[in-house]
């Protein structure tokens, strides 16, 4: 088994574990300024990775919606 095949299997296993934990994969395009802001937050130690920063931002937006007063 070559390195690429090993890497592909490892990524597939990681995806499967995340799905089993209730996570869903999605692709999002972000503006360069947004990416720079995420990288600055990572550099400050607020997040470890871009994935963590994006997950926090998305979850925060929808958790805020859950707690909003119904109209």
Secondary structure, DSSP 8 states (H G I E B T S, - for coil): --HHHHHHHHHHHHHHHHHHTT---------HHHHHHHHHHHHTTS-SSHHHHHHHHHHHHHHHHHTS---
